[in-house]
Amino acid sequence: MEFNVKDKVEYIIVLVNEFARAHKLSDSQAYRYLERFKGIDFIDKNYGIAHTQSFNDVVKDITEFCRRQGGAIA
């Protein structure tokens, strides 16, 4: 299924902000962490499912995914 690029980008921006808030990081720190540990790619590839869930659930999922990729945030 093809998704609107604008909607996808807006969702990723909000998710980075929510991730930052949940882990007490700045938005730029959160973005760099998610980029380094492939969290942005994960959300991009799984947007179809992720955008139907709550931000809290997605933040938990992305935190666990990044941790499995070598990230230290738990």
C-alpha positions in Angstrom: 0.0 0.0 0.0 1.3 3.5 -0.9 1.1 6.2 1.8 1.2 10.0 1.5 4.8 11.1 2.0 3.8 14.2 3.8 1.7 12.2 6.3 4.6 9.8 6.8 7.2 12.5 7.4 4.9 14.3 9.9 4.3 11.1 11.8 8.0 10.4 12.0 8.7 14.0 13.3 6.0 13.6 16.0 7.3 10.2 16.9 10.9 11.5 17.3 9.4 14.3 19.6 7.5 11.7 21.6 10.6 9.5 21.9 12.6 12.5 23.1 10.0 13.3 25.7 9.7 9.8 27.0 13.4 9.4 27.4 14.2 13.0 28.5 16.3 13.8 25.5 16.4 16.8 23.2 14.7 16.4 19.9 18.1 16.4 18.1 19.5 13.8 20.5 16.5 11.6 20.0 16.8 11.9 16.2 20.5 11.1 16.2 19.9 8.0 18.4 17.0 6.8 16.3 19.0 7.3 13.1 22.1 5.6 14.5 20.3 2.5 15.7 18.0 2.2 12.7 14.8 3.3 14.4 13.9 5.8 11.7 14.3 3.1 9.1 12.2 0.7 11.2 9.3 3.2 11.4 9.6 4.1 7.7 9.3 0.4 6.7 6.5 -0.3 9.3 4.5 2.9 9.0 1.4 1.1 7.8 1.1 -0.7 11.2 2.8 1.9 13.4 0.5 4.8 12.7 -2.5 2.8 13.8 -1.1 2.3 17.3 -0.7 4.7 20.2 2.4 6.8 20.4 3.2 5.2 23.8 3.1 1.7 22.2 5.2 2.7 19.3 7.8 4.5 21.5 8.1 1.3 23.6 8.5 -0.8 20.4 11.1 1.5 18.8 13.0 1.6 22.1 13.2 -2.2 22.2 14.1 -2.3 18.5 17.0 0.2 19.0 18.2 -1.7 22.1 18.4 -4.9 20.0 20.4 -2.9 17.5 23.0 -1.9 20.2 21.3 1.1 21.7 21.6 1.7 25.4 18.3 3.4 26.2 15.9 1.1 27.9 
